Amino acid sequence: MPESHPQSISRVLEALRAGEQGAFDELFPLVYDELHGIAARERRRWEGDETLNTSALVNEAYLRLVDQSAPDWRSRAHFLAVAATAMRQILIDYAKRKRAAKRGGGQPHLALHDLEAALHRDESASGSRDEVLLALDEALNRLQQRDLRQARIVECRFFGGMSIADTGEALGVSPATVKRGWAMAQAWLYRELKRRAESDP
């Protein structure tokens, strides 16, 4: 087993930035447990279907990450933020495919309490999780147009399950900036999702 302390990760990230062949294969085992934790949290929150299990989500993320040319991951936290974004997109794509495969049903009504539970990272949301995930992704895309930093904070905190400190490190901002941005982003997303829920038939 490779070393798993931060110095090992930093050394491998430096090798990646230098373009060393095989450095990504050395990195993946070092961060696998953390990636698995992110994937497990997201599956519990959004999806009970075993078609896309936790290991499959980690492996899909690995394939997306290894496919990047000249990655510029500056730290463990930055790498995990990028991985969380990749997992978010995999889950979104999966939810879209499931929605497209359903016959005859329009978009189901989104219950406001399910949206609120999702925003507060409550894994007990009872509604259509695919629909909540898709609604949240659409709102997050709108937030990205309005405030890119806040959108990145949401990706790290909500999708990545990252701490305030790790989010700050990944984005190169202070913990106070992360806290402020997280609070503002949650309030903005709640308003957007509430508007969507109330406008559904």
Helices and strands as residue ranges (DSSP letters): H 6-17, H 23-46, H 54-66, H 76-101, H 112-119, H 129-146, H 148-154, I 155-159, H 164-171, H 175-199
